[in-house]
Amino acid sequence: MMNVSLTPPLENYIKAKVDSGMYASASEVIRAGLRALREQDLETSIEAGIERGLADSDAGRTMSSDECFDSVKANLIKKYS
């Protein structure tokens, strides 16, 4: 169990969401907000990975699909053998 302190504007926002009938409780509002934050973090992480990949490609740091497959296969064999 966790206790959280909120500012009055956030408390009012949560209360308004519950009062609107969109959510049954303050806990549901908080969980929905945390799910949205987690999704945003995931999207940011994916975007950063794409940017790194594009930068690597632009810098010539690439490998062929055969090299990639061989590398993945070797790592899996090493890990699970």
PDB file as gemmi writes it, atoms N, CA and C in Angstrom:
CRYST1    1.000    1.000    1.000  90.00  90.00  90.00 P 1                      
ATOM      1  N   MET A   1       0.854  -1.182   0.000  1.00  0.00           N  
ATOM      2  CA  MET A   1       0.000   0.000   0.000  1.00  0.00           C  
ATOM      3  C   MET A   1       0.890   1.231   0.000  1.00  0.00           C  
ATOM      4  N   MET A   2       0.425   2.261  -0.649  1.00  0.00           N  
ATOM      5  CA  MET A   2       1.209   3.466  -0.802  1.00  0.00           C  
ATOM      6  C   MET A   2       0.330   4.676  -0.541  1.00  0.00           C  
ATOM      7  N   ASN A   3       0.872   5.628   0.188  1.00  0.00           N  
ATOM      8  CA  ASN A   3       0.178   6.896   0.394  1.00  0.00           C  
ATOM      9  C   ASN A   3       0.813   7.939  -0.494  1.00  0.00           C  
ATOM     10  N   VAL A   4      -0.013   8.759  -1.118  1.00  0.00           N  
ATOM     11  CA  VAL A   4       0.478   9.776  -2.042  1.00  0.00           C  
ATOM     12  C   VAL A   4      -0.133  11.115  -1.661  1.00  0.00           C  
ATOM     13  N   SER A   5       0.705  12.141  -1.635  1.00  0.00           N  
ATOM     14  CA  SER A   5       0.219  13.496  -1.370  1.00  0.00           C  
ATOM     15  C   SER A   5       0.025  14.209  -2.695  1.00  0.00           C  
ATOM     16  N   LEU A   6      -1.135  14.808  -2.868  1.00  0.00           N  
ATOM     17  CA  LEU A   6      -1.448  15.524  -4.098  1.00  0.00           C  
ATOM     18  C   LEU A   6      -1.740  16.986  -3.801  1.00  0.00           C  
ATOM     19  N   THR A   7      -1.490  17.815  -4.773  1.00  0.00           N  
ATOM     20  CA  THR A   7      -1.858  19.221  -4.635  1.00  0.00           C  
ATOM     21  C   THR A   7      -3.376  19.337  -4.755  1.00  0.00           C  
ATOM     22  N   PRO A   8      -3.952  20.393  -4.200  1.00  0.00           N  
ATOM     23  CA  PRO A   8      -5.406  20.566  -4.319  1.00  0.00           C  
ATOM     24  C   PRO A   8      -5.909  20.538  -5.773  1.00  0.00           C  
ATOM     25  N   PRO A   9      -5.205  21.172  -6.730  1.00  0.00           N  
ATOM     26  CA  PRO A   9      -5.713  21.080  -8.114  1.00  0.00           C  
ATOM     27  C   PRO A   9      -5.760  19.638  -8.632  1.00  0.00           C  
ATOM     28  N   LEU A  10      -4.770  18.815  -8.286  1.00  0.00           N  
ATOM     29  CA  LEU A  10      -4.795  17.417  -8.717  1.00  0.00           C  
ATOM     30  C   LEU A  10      -5.907  16.647  -8.014  1.00  0.00           C  
ATOM     31  N   GLU A  11      -6.114  16.918  -6.737  1.00  0.00           N  
ATOM     32  CA  GLU A  11      -7.222  16.271  -6.022  1.00  0.00           C  
ATOM     33  C   GLU A  11      -8.553  16.629  -6.683  1.00  0.00           C  
ATOM     34  N   ASN A  12      -8.719  17.901  -7.032  1.00  0.00           N  
ATOM     35  CA  ASN A  12      -9.956  18.349  -7.684  1.00  0.00           C  
ATOM     36  C   ASN A  12     -10.129  17.682  -9.049  1.00  0.00           C  
ATOM     37  N   TYR A  13      -9.038  17.538  -9.786  1.00  0.00           N  
ATOM     38  CA  TYR A  13      -9.093  16.901 -11.098  1.00  0.00           C  
ATOM     39  C   TYR A  13      -9.551  15.446 -10.962  1.00  0.00           C  
ATOM     40  N   ILE A  14      -8.967  14.739 -10.012  1.00  0.00           N  
ATOM     41  CA  ILE A  14      -9.336  13.338  -9.782  1.00  0.00           C  
ATOM     42  C   ILE A  14     -10.799  13.244  -9.354  1.00  0.00           C  
ATOM     43  N   LYS A  15     -11.195  14.109  -8.453  1.00  0.00           N  
ATOM     44  CA  LYS A  15     -12.591  14.107  -7.991  1.00  0.00           C  
ATOM     45  C   LYS A  15     -13.540  14.364  -9.158  1.00  0.00           C  
ATOM     46  N   ALA A  16     -13.177  15.286 -10.042  1.00  0.00           N  
ATOM     47  CA  ALA A  16     -14.027  15.588 -11.190  1.00  0.00           C  
ATOM     48  C   ALA A  16     -14.144  14.374 -12.115  1.00  0.00           C  
ATOM     49  N   LYS A  17     -13.068  13.641 -12.295  1.00  0.00           N  
ATOM     50  CA  LYS A  17     -13.110  12.437 -13.135  1.00  0.00           C  
ATOM     51  C   LYS A  17     -14.036  11.386 -12.525  1.00  0.00           C  
ATOM     52  N   VAL A  18     -13.935  11.206 -11.214  1.00  0.00           N  
ATOM     53  CA  VAL A  18     -14.802  10.241 -10.537  1.00  0.00           C  
ATOM     54  C   VAL A  18     -16.252  10.721 -10.597  1.00  0.00           C  
ATOM     55  N   ASP A  19     -16.473  12.005 -10.308  1.00  0.00           N  
ATOM     56  CA  ASP A  19     -17.833  12.564 -10.326  1.00  0.00           C  
ATOM     57  C   ASP A  19     -18.474  12.490 -11.706  1.00  0.00           C  
ATOM     58  N   SER A  20     -17.650  12.528 -12.762  1.00  0.00           N  
ATOM     59  CA  SER A  20     -18.185  12.478 -14.125  1.00  0.00           C  
ATOM     60  C   SER A  20     -18.689  11.081 -14.488  1.00  0.00           C  
ATOM     61  N   GLY A  21     -18.298  10.104 -13.680  1.00  0.00           N  
ATOM     62  CA  GLY A  21     -18.689   8.733 -13.960  1.00  0.00           C  
ATOM     63  C   GLY A  21     -17.699   7.992 -14.846  1.00  0.00           C  
ATOM     64  N   MET A  22     -16.654   8.673 -15.279  1.00  0.00           N  
ATOM     65  CA  MET A  22     -15.644   8.027 -16.124  1.00  0.00           C  
ATOM     66  C   MET A  22     -14.864   6.965 -15.350  1.00  0.00           C  
ATOM     67  N   TYR A  23     -14.733   7.180 -14.062  1.00  0.00           N  
ATOM     68  CA  TYR A  23     -13.985   6.264 -13.201  1.00  0.00           C  
ATOM     69  C   TYR A  23     -14.785   6.011 -11.940  1.00  0.00           C  
ATOM     70  N   ALA A  24     -14.631   4.819 -11.386  1.00  0.00           N  
ATOM     71  CA  ALA A  24     -15.387   4.456 -10.182  1.00  0.00           C  
ATOM     72  C   ALA A  24     -14.713   4.944  -8.910  1.00  0.00           C  
ATOM     73  N   SER A  25     -13.398   5.206  -8.975  1.00  0.00           N  
ATOM     74  CA  SER A  25     -12.684   5.613  -7.771  1.00  0.00           C  
ATOM     75  C   SER A  25     -11.445   6.423  -8.130  1.00  0.00           C  
ATOM     76  N   ALA A  26     -10.900   7.083  -7.126  1.00  0.00           N  
ATOM     77  CA  ALA A  26      -9.655   7.836  -7.317  1.00  0.00           C  
ATOM     78  C   ALA A  26      -8.528   6.890  -7.719  1.00  0.00           C  
ATOM     79  N   SER A  27      -8.522   5.694  -7.178  1.00  0.00           N  
ATOM     80  CA  SER A  27      -7.484   4.722  -7.524  1.00  0.00           C  
ATOM     81  C   SER A  27      -7.502   4.394  -9.015  1.00  0.00           C  
ATOM     82  N   GLU A  28      -8.697   4.280  -9.587  1.00  0.00           N  
ATOM     83  CA  GLU A  28      -8.791   4.007 -11.023  1.00  0.00           C  
ATOM     84  C   GLU A  28      -8.211   5.161 -11.837  1.00  0.00           C  
ATOM     85  N   VAL A  29      -8.457   6.383 -11.410  1.00  0.00           N  
ATOM     86  CA  VAL A  29      -7.913   7.552 -12.107  1.00  0.00           C  
ATOM     87  C   VAL A  29      -6.389   7.522 -12.049  1.00  0.00           C  
ATOM     88  N   ILE A  30      -5.846   7.259 -10.880  1.00  0.00           N  
ATOM     89  CA  ILE A  30      -4.393   7.209 -10.709  1.00  0.00           C  
ATOM     90  C   ILE A  30      -3.793   6.090 -11.556  1.00  0.00           C  
ATOM     91  N   ARG A  31      -4.415   4.908 -11.545  1.00  0.00           N  
ATOM     92  CA  ARG A  31      -3.909   3.792 -12.359  1.00  0.00           C  
ATOM     93  C   ARG A  31      -3.924   4.142 -13.840  1.00  0.00           C  
ATOM     94  N   ALA A  32      -4.991   4.797 -14.301  1.00  0.00           N  
ATOM     95  CA  ALA A  32      -5.070   5.194 -15.713  1.00  0.00           C  
ATOM     96  C   ALA A  32      -3.960   6.188 -16.047  1.00  0.00           C  
ATOM     97  N   GLY A  33      -3.705   7.104 -15.152  1.00  0.00           N  
ATOM     98  CA  GLY A  33      -2.637   8.077 -15.365  1.00  0.00           C  
ATOM     99  C   GLY A  33      -1.273   7.418 -15.413  1.00  0.00           C  
ATOM    100  N   LEU A  34      -1.049   6.454 -14.536  1.00  0.00           N  
ATOM    101  CA  LEU A  34       0.235   5.750 -14.532  1.00  0.00           C  
ATOM    102  C   LEU A  34       0.403   4.893 -15.777  1.00  0.00           C  
ATOM    103  N   ARG A  35      -0.687   4.272 -16.247  1.00  0.00           N  
ATOM    104  CA  ARG A  35      -0.598   3.509 -17.498  1.00  0.00           C  
ATOM    105  C   ARG A  35      -0.238   4.425 -18.659  1.00  0.00           C  
ATOM    106  N   ALA A  36      -0.838   5.610 -18.706  1.00  0.00           N  
ATOM    107  CA  ALA A  36      -0.534   6.570 -19.774  1.00  0.00           C  
ATOM    108  C   ALA A  36       0.918   7.032 -19.688  1.00  0.00           C  
ATOM    109  N   LEU A  37       1.413   7.254 -18.489  1.00  0.00           N  
ATOM    110  CA  LEU A  37       2.802   7.661 -18.306  1.00  0.00           C  
ATOM    111  C   LEU A  37       3.754   6.552 -18.736  1.00  0.00           C  
ATOM    112  N   ARG A  38       3.433   5.313 -18.388  1.00  0.00           N  
ATOM    113  CA  ARG A  38       4.261   4.171 -18.787  1.00  0.00           C  
ATOM    114  C   ARG A  38       4.276   4.041 -20.312  1.00  0.00           C  
ATOM    115  N   GLU A  39       3.123   4.232 -20.950  1.00  0.00           N  
ATOM    116  CA  GLU A  39       3.047   4.164 -22.407  1.00  0.00           C  
ATOM    117  C   GLU A  39       3.880   5.281 -23.047  1.00  0.00           C  
ATOM    118  N   GLN A  40       3.813   6.464 -22.469  1.00  0.00           N  
ATOM    119  CA  GLN A  40       4.606   7.591 -22.975  1.00  0.00           C  
ATOM    120  C   GLN A  40       6.099   7.290 -22.844  1.00  0.00           C  
ATOM    121  N   ASP A  41       6.510   6.714 -21.715  1.00  0.00           N  
ATOM    122  CA  ASP A  41       7.915   6.342 -21.529  1.00  0.00           C  
ATOM    123  C   ASP A  41       8.351   5.317 -22.569  1.00  0.00           C  
ATOM    124  N   LEU A  42       7.491   4.355 -22.860  1.00  0.00           N  
ATOM    125  CA  LEU A  42       7.807   3.340 -23.855  1.00  0.00           C  
ATOM    126  C   LEU A  42       7.960   3.973 -25.234  1.00  0.00           C  
ATOM    127  N   GLU A  43       7.038   4.863 -25.581  1.00  0.00           N  
ATOM    128  CA  GLU A  43       7.121   5.548 -26.872  1.00  0.00           C  
ATOM    129  C   GLU A  43       8.408   6.361 -26.980  1.00  0.00           C  
ATOM    130  N   THR A  44       8.785   7.039 -25.907  1.00  0.00           N  
ATOM    131  CA  THR A  44      10.019   7.828 -25.894  1.00  0.00           C  
ATOM    132  C   THR A  44      11.221   6.922 -26.086  1.00  0.00           C  
ATOM    133  N   SER A  45      11.214   5.773 -25.430  1.00  0.00           N  
ATOM    134  CA  SER A  45      12.307   4.813 -25.550  1.00  0.00           C  
ATOM    135  C   SER A  45      12.404   4.268 -26.974  1.00  0.00           C  
ATOM    136  N   ILE A  46      11.278   3.966 -27.573  1.00  0.00           N  
ATOM    137  CA  ILE A  46      11.264   3.459 -28.944  1.00  0.00           C  
ATOM    138  C   ILE A  46      11.780   4.532 -29.903  1.00  0.00           C  
ATOM    139  N   GLU A  47      11.322   5.753 -29.732  1.00  0.00           N  
ATOM    140  CA  GLU A  47      11.781   6.846 -30.590  1.00  0.00           C  
ATOM    141  C   GLU A  47      13.287   7.049 -30.459  1.00  0.00           C  
ATOM    142  N   ALA A  48      13.819   6.960 -29.236  1.00  0.00           N  
ATOM    143  CA  ALA A  48      15.262   7.116 -29.027  1.00  0.00           C  
ATOM    144  C   ALA A  48      16.021   5.990 -29.718  1.00  0.00           C  
ATOM    145  N   GLY A  49      15.493   4.772 -29.653  1.00  0.00           N  
ATOM    146  CA  GLY A  49      16.133   3.646 -30.321  1.00  0.00           C  
ATOM    147  C   GLY A  49      16.149   3.814 -31.825  1.00  0.00           C  
ATOM    148  N   ILE A  50      15.062   4.326 -32.362  1.00  0.00           N  
ATOM    149  CA  ILE A  50      15.002   4.580 -33.799  1.00  0.00           C  
ATOM    150  C   ILE A  50      16.031   5.641 -34.190  1.00  0.00           C  
ATOM    151  N   GLU A  51      16.109   6.702 -33.395  1.00  0.00           N  
ATOM    152  CA  GLU A  51      17.083   7.759 -33.677  1.00  0.00           C  
ATOM    153  C   GLU A  51      18.515   7.224 -33.630  1.00  0.00           C  
ATOM    154  N   ARG A  52      18.806   6.370 -32.633  1.00  0.00           N  
ATOM    155  CA  ARG A  52      20.151   5.764 -32.555  1.00  0.00           C  
ATOM    156  C   ARG A  52      20.419   4.905 -33.776  1.00  0.00           C  
ATOM    157  N   GLY A  53      19.420   4.138 -34.196  1.00  0.00           N  
ATOM    158  CA  GLY A  53      19.573   3.280 -35.360  1.00  0.00           C  
ATOM    159  C   GLY A  53      19.823   4.084 -36.628  1.00  0.00           C  
ATOM    160  N   LEU A  54      19.078   5.170 -36.794  1.00  0.00           N  
ATOM    161  CA  LEU A  54      19.274   6.024 -37.968  1.00  0.00           C  
ATOM    162  C   LEU A  54      20.652   6.674 -37.948  1.00  0.00           C  
ATOM    163  N   ALA A  55      21.084   7.104 -36.770  1.00  0.00           N  
ATOM    164  CA  ALA A  55      22.414   7.706 -36.650  1.00  0.00           C  
ATOM    165  C   ALA A  55      23.497   6.680 -36.971  1.00  0.00           C  
ATOM    166  N   ASP A  56      23.324   5.446 -36.469  1.00  0.00           N  
ATOM    167  CA  ASP A  56      24.280   4.377 -36.789  1.00  0.00           C  
ATOM    168  C   ASP A  56      24.317   4.122 -38.283  1.00  0.00           C  
ATOM    169  N   SER A  57      23.159   4.093 -38.908  1.00  0.00           N  
ATOM    170  CA  SER A  57      23.087   3.860 -40.351  1.00  0.00           C  
ATOM    171  C   SER A  57      23.783   4.983 -41.110  1.00  0.00           C  
ATOM    172  N   ASP A  58      23.502   6.219 -40.713  1.00  0.00           N  
ATOM    173  CA  ASP A  58      24.128   7.369 -41.371  1.00  0.00           C  
ATOM    174  C   ASP A  58      25.647   7.345 -41.219  1.00  0.00           C  
ATOM    175  N   ALA A  59      26.125   6.800 -40.092  1.00  0.00           N  
ATOM    176  CA  ALA A  59      27.571   6.740 -39.829  1.00  0.00           C  
ATOM    177  C   ALA A  59      28.205   5.480 -40.416  1.00  0.00           C  
ATOM    178  N   GLY A  60      27.405   4.654 -41.073  1.00  0.00           N  
ATOM    179  CA  GLY A  60      27.946   3.447 -41.685  1.00  0.00           C  
ATOM    180  C   GLY A  60      28.108   2.276 -40.731  1.00  0.00           C  
ATOM    181  N   ARG A  61      27.548   2.385 -39.546  1.00  0.00           N  
ATOM    182  CA  ARG A  61      27.641   1.302 -38.558  1.00  0.00           C  
ATOM    183  C   ARG A  61      26.467   0.355 -38.763  1.00  0.00           C  
ATOM    184  N   THR A  62      26.559  -0.446 -39.814  1.00  0.00           N  
ATOM    185  CA  THR A  62      25.487  -1.381 -40.154  1.00  0.00           C  
ATOM    186  C   THR A  62      26.071  -2.761 -40.417  1.00  0.00           C  
ATOM    187  N   MET A  63      25.207  -3.752 -40.534  1.00  0.00           N  
ATOM    188  CA  MET A  63      25.627  -5.094 -40.927  1.00  0.00           C  
ATOM    189  C   MET A  63      24.553  -5.674 -41.842  1.00  0.00           C  
ATOM    190  N   SER A  64      24.940  -6.634 -42.621  1.00  0.00           N  
ATOM    191  CA  SER A  64      23.983  -7.271 -43.525  1.00  0.00           C  
ATOM    192  C   SER A  64      23.001  -8.106 -42.717  1.00  0.00           C  
ATOM    193  N   SER A  65      21.913  -8.480 -43.338  1.00  0.00           N  
ATOM    194  CA  SER A  65      20.924  -9.322 -42.649  1.00  0.00           C  
ATOM    195  C   SER A  65      21.542 -10.672 -42.274  1.00  0.00           C  
ATOM    196  N   ASP A  66      22.415 -11.216 -43.123  1.00  0.00           N  
ATOM    197  CA  ASP A  66      23.080 -12.489 -42.805  1.00  0.00           C  
ATOM    198  C   ASP A  66      23.981 -12.330 -41.584  1.00  0.00           C  
ATOM    199  N   GLU A  67      24.739 -11.228 -41.524  1.00  0.00           N  
ATOM    200  CA  GLU A  67      25.599 -10.974 -40.361  1.00  0.00           C  
ATOM    201  C   GLU A  67      24.762 -10.823 -39.093  1.00  0.00           C  
ATOM    202  N   CYS A  68      23.654 -10.130 -39.219  1.00  0.00           N  
ATOM    203  CA  CYS A  68      22.766  -9.923 -38.068  1.00  0.00           C  
ATOM    204  C   CYS A  68      22.209 -11.261 -37.584  1.00  0.00           C  
ATOM    205  N   PHE A  69      21.710 -12.074 -38.516  1.00  0.00           N  
ATOM    206  CA  PHE A  69      21.162 -13.375 -38.154  1.00  0.00           C  
ATOM    207  C   PHE A  69      22.228 -14.237 -37.496  1.00  0.00           C  
ATOM    208  N   ASP A  70      23.431 -14.263 -38.080  1.00  0.00           N  
ATOM    209  CA  ASP A  70      24.517 -15.067 -37.511  1.00  0.00           C  
ATOM    210  C   ASP A  70      24.870 -14.609 -36.105  1.00  0.00           C  
ATOM    211  N   SER A  71      24.865 -13.303 -35.878  1.00  0.00           N  
ATOM    212  CA  SER A  71      25.176 -12.759 -34.556  1.00  0.00           C  
ATOM    213  C   SER A  71      24.108 -13.153 -33.535  1.00  0.00           C  
ATOM    214  N   VAL A  72      22.841 -13.022 -33.920  1.00  0.00           N  
ATOM    215  CA  VAL A  72      21.736 -13.393 -33.023  1.00  0.00           C  
ATOM    216  C   VAL A  72      21.795 -14.890 -32.720  1.00  0.00           C  
ATOM    217  N   LYS A  73      22.017 -15.680 -33.750  1.00  0.00           N  
ATOM    218  CA  LYS A  73      22.095 -17.135 -33.577  1.00  0.00           C  
ATOM    219  C   LYS A  73      23.237 -17.511 -32.640  1.00  0.00           C  
ATOM    220  N   ALA A  74      24.403 -16.901 -32.834  1.00  0.00           N  
ATOM    221  CA  ALA A  74      25.564 -17.201 -31.979  1.00  0.00           C  
ATOM    222  C   ALA A  74      25.273 -16.818 -30.525  1.00  0.00           C  
ATOM    223  N   ASN A  75      24.634 -15.680 -30.323  1.00  0.00           N  
ATOM    224  CA  ASN A  75      24.311 -15.245 -28.953  1.00  0.00           C  
ATOM    225  C   ASN A  75      23.315 -16.196 -28.299  1.00  0.00           C  
ATOM    226  N   LEU A  76      22.326 -16.662 -29.059  1.00  0.00           N  
ATOM    227  CA  LEU A  76      21.341 -17.598 -28.507  1.00  0.00           C  
ATOM    228  C   LEU A  76      21.990 -18.944 -28.171  1.00  0.00           C  
ATOM    229  N   ILE A  77      22.859 -19.422 -29.055  1.00  0.00           N  
ATOM    230  CA  ILE A  77      23.541 -20.678 -28.791  1.00  0.00           C  
ATOM    231  C   ILE A  77      24.409 -20.546 -27.542  1.00  0.00           C  
ATOM    232  N   LYS A  78      25.100 -19.444 -27.427  1.00  0.00           N  
ATOM    233  CA  LYS A  78      25.956 -19.198 -26.252  1.00  0.00           C  
ATOM    234  C   LYS A  78      25.116 -19.132 -24.972  1.00  0.00           C  
ATOM    235  N   LYS A  79      23.978 -18.467 -25.068  1.00  0.00           N  
ATOM    236  CA  LYS A  79      23.132 -18.291 -23.884  1.00  0.00           C  
ATOM    237  C   LYS A  79      22.459 -19.587 -23.449  1.00  0.00           C  
ATOM    238  N   TYR A  80      22.010 -20.406 -24.392  1.00  0.00           N  
ATOM    239  CA  TYR A  80      21.213 -21.570 -24.054  1.00  0.00           C  
ATOM    240  C   TYR A  80      21.928 -22.905 -24.206  1.00  0.00           C  
ATOM    241  N   SER A  81      23.227 -22.880 -24.440  1.00  0.00           N  
ATOM    242  CA  SER A  81      23.978 -24.148 -24.549  1.00  0.00           C  
ATOM    243  C   SER A  81      24.692 -24.466 -23.270  1.00  0.00           C  
TER     244      SER A  81                                                      
END                                                                             
